[in-house]
Amino acid sequence: MHADEQNELQEGGHPACFLGSMFFRIFLGIHFMLLQSTFAQVGSDALDLDAGLVAQWDGVMPLDAAKALYLPDATHGMKLENFAVAFAFRVEAAPDSKHGHHMLNLINEGQSLVIDWHLGVGGMAVGLEGRGFPHPVPISQDVQGKWWHVVLNVKRDARQSLSGIWLNGIELNSWRETPGPIVLAKALFEPNSRGLGGQIANLRLYNRPLTRSEILKLASQPPLAGLKPQLTSFASAKGLMTEEVIAVLGGTEAVAVVEDGTMEAMLVTQFPGSRIKLRDLSWEADTVFRQDRPMNFGSMKQQLERSGATAAVLMFGRQECLEYGEGGVVEFKRALEKLVSTCAEVTPRLVLVQPLAFEGALSQHNTALKKYAEVIAEVARTQGALFATQPAALQAGATRDGLNLTTIGAAQLGQSVAQLWSSEMKTPDARLKSLIQQKNNLWHRYWRPANWAFLHGDRTAQPSSRNHLDPTQRWFPSELEKYPPLIKTKEDEIWKLANDLGGKLP
């Protein structure tokens, strides 16, 4: 009897064997799907902005160019099914009335527009016009004198809305585009602001759609990158700047410090009027070796850029010590140096924090933890970063189980950072801490929405990701952008209270 016949007989003649076999197969299937989902949800730093690039004009060009920018002859007759157009632009003056069409045209065989914009006193509307279906995105902001980065991303799929318009790295509109290619018969761009003046830069045409990480990368390139302030390391200027944006990186301890709010409260009261902002980029279980993020979340460098960080506080060492012991110090140093170098690409204003000691049965690891602290101090010294030291003894009740911090422990760790700029010990005002906790809760919802997969991950095709009144439209991206104004309002309250307190706390 052949083996397959024997298996068939066994399954058919013995229900228990059949059910067991089926259960095992189902289990393997579920396990495989979970593994796929896990791998799909881990972000990657690998980007290839040259892949699929049909034409590009780098640098800055006048918007009122006298002649069009013709695509290479090789593009004649090219069929663009899925494609992307990316560019940055600014206008020197807003029109004094509603001003008609000011277009950047990619003309196909039917003389159809692909991208156009309308400038008026109320702001700007960027739109796609293909096959007679306009998809405008109104932007009710003053557009003059500012650089804006625009991406039209077309990914045709009859089942779901994957095409969209992105502004400065944010998806503002998405729709389901009609299947069928655009044929490039008269392939040219016509940048023209009709007398308003201005510039266009980094114009690119791809014969494929861009990923979110690629869009974020393009949005951070010059000339937009040139708008960032010139930053100097804390080694040359220790003080905090006005409008300083402090990003906090780390694992569970960093999460606890941000949630507690003591560190932020001390900083805003030590520098009333400086409008300091704190942005929580920490994530439970982060280590210097791994900072896993959901699919399309962006690399650590992109996270720092998106948050507008001008300074970064890194809190690592405890988890790594527990996992690898004293034998992991060398690898820890390499990984920390790599992470610090990544942060330094965005800002040289860095703070490295000595980890708090362990308690109870875990205190046996404190000898090894000192080795990690020495490495952190050395890296801080060589990188021109500040180093926040910790007292040898923890405050009573600093941990729940020798490892996880209570609010007392989180406050002690946060104070060590705040005291880098002021040695005065102050008890933060309870009202201020409450406002800070509310603001950080809003930031958490904006930065780490629980249903990220429906926003930019692998579930954008699900009905829950789209407007129930119009399934061709996605609602989640626009809903999420309601949070930044709420965060700004709460920060205004924080700064006002800090000024009212005048830096004098009970």
C-alpha positions, 0 to 999 in steps of 0.5 A: 500500500502506498503511503498516500493511500495509507494516510487516506485510509487512516483519516477516513477510518479513524475520525479522531485521526482525521480531526487531529490531522485537520486541526494540525493543518489549520494550526499550521495555516494560522501559524504561517499567516501570523508569521507573514503578518509579523514580518509584514509589520516590521518596518525597513530602512531599505529604500531605492528612489531610483527604481522605476524612475522615468524622468527627473529634474533635480535642483530648483527651477523657476515656476514661470519657466518659458518652456516646458520640460520634455520627457526623454524620447524613450518615454514616447508611447510608454504606458503608465498603469501605476505611477507616481509624480513627486515635486516640491514648489513654492509661490512668492505671492498669493493672488489677490483674487480667485486665480484660475488654474496654475498647472503642472501638466503631464499630458497624455494622448487625450490632452488630459491633465494629471496634476493641477493646482488652483491658487486663491485667497483661501489657499490652494487645492491640489488635484488629479484630473484623469479620465474626467474624474477630479480628486481635489485636495483643498488646503486652507492655508496661506501658501505663499513663501512656503515650500510644499512637497506634493506626491500623486501616487496612482496604484490602480486596483478595482477592489480598493482605493490605493491612489492618493495625493500626499502633501509634505508626507501626509496622505490627504486624499485617497480614491479608487482609480479607474483601471487602464493606462495613461499613454505618454504621447505628448509627454511633458511638464509645463510648470507655470504660475502665471505671473505669481513667481516661485520655484519648483524643485525635485520633479520626478516621474516614476512608472510605479507607485511609491511606498509611504517610506519613499514619500517621506524620504522625498519630502525630507530632501532639499529644498525642504531639508534646507528649511531646518534650523542649523543645530549645534551639539550640546557640547558647544551650547548646552542650553535648550533653544526656543521651540526645542523639540525633544524626541524621547527614544527607548523601551519600557523605561522611556515610555514610563518617563513620558507617561509620568510627565515629571521630566517635561513639567520640569523642563517647561517650568525651568524655561518658561516662554521657550515653548519646549515640545516633547515628542514620544518616539519610545516603544515598549520592548525597544532596545538598541538592537531592534526597534520594530515598527509596523509596516510603512511606519518609517525608519528611525531617521524618518521618525525623527524627521517627521516629529520635527526633532531638534534634540533626542534623549536616548534611554537604553541599557537595562533590557539589553543587560538582562538579555545578554549580561556582561558578555553583551557589552561589546555588541551593545556599544556597536549598536548604540553607536549606530543608533546615535549616528542615525540620530545625529543625521537629524540632530547633533543635540543628543542626551544619553541616559544612564539606566537606573539600577535593578532592585530585589532579586534582579540586583545581581545584574547591577554589576553588569549594568555598570559596564553598560553605563560605562559604555553609554558614558563613553559613547556620549563623550565621543559623540559630544552628547550630554550624559544624565547620571543616576544616583546609586540608590533608587528612591523607595518604591521606584519599581514594582518588581525590581524592574518595571518603574512606578511613577516614583521611579519614572520621576527619578529617571526623568529628573536626571535628564531635566537637571542637566539644564537646572540643578534646582529640585522642584516638585512639578505643579499637579495641574501642569503634569495633568495637562502634559499627560493629556497632551501626550495621550493625544500624541500617542493616539496620533503617533501610534494609532491602534489600527495602524494596519488600516491606516498605512499597513496591510489592511487598507483594503478592508471595509473598515478602512474606507468611508461607509457612504463611499467605499472608494474613499478612505476616511482614516488618513484625514481623521488622523490629521485632526489630532495635530490641532488638538495637540497644539491647543493643549501645548498652548495651555501648557505653555500658558500655565508654565508662564503663569507659574513663572518658574516658581513651583511649590 
